[in-house]
Amino acid sequence: MNSNNRSSNPRPTTRGPVLIAFECVMGLIFVSFTAVLIGILIEIVGSYTIWKGQGVNHARGLVEQDLGYIAAAPKSLIVDDTVAFSEKMIGYIALPFEKFGILKWYAATVNPDAPSEAVAAEQNKQSSGAKLKKSLTGTTGEVMKFVSKLLVMLMYVTMDVALRLSIALYALPAFILACLVGAVDGLVRRDLRRWSGGRESSFVYHHAKNYTRWALTGGFALYLAWPFGGFNPALMALEFTVLVAATLSTTIAAFKQYVCGSE
């Protein structure tokens, strides 16, 4: 009988610190790629609806705005010069777009009448210039213009996500401190509840744990992909930190020894 119970109730496998760290890194990468995908979709839809006519300028404006917010706090406990670090990071992102000529291609599709560097070097060949203008007319030209605009939007959205990741990095000490405060507060509330004979609730624990997971995944992705300007990302990081600390405190406060037991 005992052997049957042991076989039917296997012990859960434990995860070591290396596996937890690997899962955190992979989760961060997945959230970042998700934020870039959501951001580019929002930019495409918004360029035809909310901020119609702005095109790439809206995505570029978000990057410039975030750089301005970072310049307002030039130092961090983790990075000495936040401005230089952020500019170097977006420079690495822009490098492949410059190397593969995507920026020049976009400039040529937006203003096809302006000669590119290659055309200017061979401007005596009138047939090449006529062929270029002809290829950029009609449906083919519109498709090329859309694809080039999409790629440049992708560059700026990736820059914006990287800048907000850097802001989260700068705010990491405050985030860790807030989580520690939330954990201590939850432990104190749990001890007070247990020693005062308070009622335990698995319902509160499981829901608070789910909210904590959502705040660490969906909430962070929303912070990275937020498409509207005029809002300091540092304030968004502060709200995200408070949300995670509050849900963590509630989760620990509602935790009991046998969380799978029924009430």
N, C-alpha and C positions, 0 to 999 in steps of 0.2 A: 504493500500500500504506500509506504513511504517512497519507494523507488518510482512508483507511478506518479506521485505528486511531484517529485523532483524532475522527472522527464517532461511532465506537462507544463511546468513552470520554470523554464530555463532562466538562468541568471542573465541580466542584461550585460552586454559587453561594455567595458569602460574605455574611454578615450583618453589617451595621454596628452601631454602638453604639445608635443610635436604635431599630432593629428589636429588638435584644436587650432593651433597656429596656422596650419596649412588650410583648414577650412575657413578661417577668418580671411586669409589672403585671397583665396579663390572666391569667397563671397564678396569681398571688396572689388575684385576685378569684374565679377559678374554684375554687380550693382553699377559700376562705372560704365560698362558697355551698355547696360540697359538705359542709363541716364543719357548717354550719347544718342542712342536710337530714339528715345522719346523726345529728346531735345531737337533732333533734326526733323522729326515728323511734325512737331509743333511749329518749327520755323517755316516748313513748307506750307502748312495749312494757314499759318498766321500771315505769311507774305501775300496770300490771296484774300484774306478776310480782315483780321484785326488790324494789322499794320500794313495794309495794302499799299504797294508801291515802294516800300522801303527795301525789300529784298535783302541783300547781304548786309546792308547798312544797319539793320536791327541787330543781327548777330554780332557785328563788329562793335556796335555801341555797348552791348552787354560786356564784352571783353574789356573795353576801355573803362567802363564804369567800375567793374570789379578791380581793375588795376588801381583806379583812384581810391577805392575803399582800402585796398591793401597798403597804398602809400600813406594813408592816414595812421596806420599802425606799423611803422617801419621795423620794429623789433619784436622778437618773440623769445620765449624760453628755449625753444628748440632750434630756431633759425635766427642768426644774428641780423642779417639783412633780408627782410622779407621781400622787398621790392626787387632786388637783384635776383633772388632765387626764383621769384615768379616770372620775371622777364626771361630768364635763362630757360625755364621750363617751357614757356610758350614758343620760345625760339626753336627748341628741339621739335616741337609739334609742327611748326611752319616749315622746317627744313625739307622734309620730303615733298611737300607741295611746291616748294621753290625748285628743288632739284629736277622734278619731273615736268616742270613747266606749266603746272596747272594754273598758277596765278597769271602768267602771261597769256595762256589760252583764254582765261576768263576775261581779261582786259581786251583781247582781240574780238571776242564774241559780243561784248557789251558795246564796243565802239569799233565796228569793222572797218570804218573809213580811215581810222588812224593806222598807219603802217607799223607793223611789228619790227623788231630788231633785224630779223632775217630778211624781211621785205625791204627794209631801209638799206640793207647791205647790197641788195640786188634790185634796187628800184629801177635800174635800166631795163630789166626784163619785164615789159609791160604785160606779157601773156601770163606770168605768174601772178601778178597783182589782180588781173581780171579773173583768173581762175579762183583765187581766194575769195574775192567778192561774190562770185557766182555761187560758191559752195556754202556761203553764209546767208544766202537768200532762200526764201521759201520755207518749207517744212523742215528740211535738214538743218538750216540755220537756227530755227527755233529749238529743235531738239538739242543741238550742240550748246546753245545758250543755256537751256535748262539744266543740262548735265554739268556744265562748268559752274553754274551758280550753285547747284547742289553740292558739288565738291568743295567749293569755297565756304559754303554754309557749314559743311561737315568740319572743316578746319576750325572755324570760329567756335562752333559748338563744342568741339573737343578741347579747345583752349579754355572755354568758359568752365567746362567740367573740371579740367585740371586746376584752374585757379580756385575753384570752390573746394576741391580736394586739398589744395595747399592751405586754404583758410581753415579747414577742419584740422589739418596737421598743426597749424599754429595754435589752435584752440584745444589741442589734445590734453595738455595739462589740466585745463579747466574741466574738460569732460571727465577725465579720470577722477579728479577731486569731487565732482558732482556725483559720480557713481559711487564713490566711497561714502559720501555723506548719505546718499540714498540707501546704501546697504546697511550702514550703521543705524540709520533711522528705522529701517525695516526690522533689524534684529531687536532693537529696543521695543518696538511695538509688538513684536512676536512674543518676547519674554513677558511683557506686561499682560498680554492677552492670556498666555498660558498660566501664569501664576495668579491671575485674578479670576480664573475659571471661565474665561470668555469662550464663546462658541467658535469652533473651527469650521472653515468652509473650503472644500475642495473647489467649488464653483469659482470663488474669487481668485484662488491661486492659479487655476488653469487659464482663466480669461486674462488675468494680469500678465501671465507668462506669454500668452499669445500677443498681447499688446506690446510687450517689450520686444518680441521678435519683429513685429511689424515696424516698430520705431527704429530698429537697427537695420532694417532692410528697405521696406517701402518708404518710410519717412526720410531716410537718408537719400534714397534715389530721387524723391520729390525735391529735396533740398538741392541736389546736384542739377536737376533738369528744370528748375524754376525759370520760366521764360520771360517774366515781366521785370522790367528795370525799376529803378527808383527805390529799391529796398536793399539795405546793407546785408550782404551774406553773413556777416558776423552776428547780426541779430537773429538771422535764421538759425545759425549754428547754436546760439544761446537757447533759443526756443526748443530746438531738437535735444540739446543737452538736458534741459529741465524736464522734457517729456520722458526721456530715457530714465533719468534719475527717479522721477515720480513712479513710473511703472515698475522699476526695479524695487523700489521701497515697498510698494504694495505686494509685489510677488513674494518677497522675503517675509513680509509681515504675515501673509496668509499661508506660508509654508508650514507643513506639519510633518511629523516623522513618517507617517504612512500616507503619502499623498494619493495613493490609489484606493484607499479605503472608502467605504460609503458612509454617509452621515446617518 
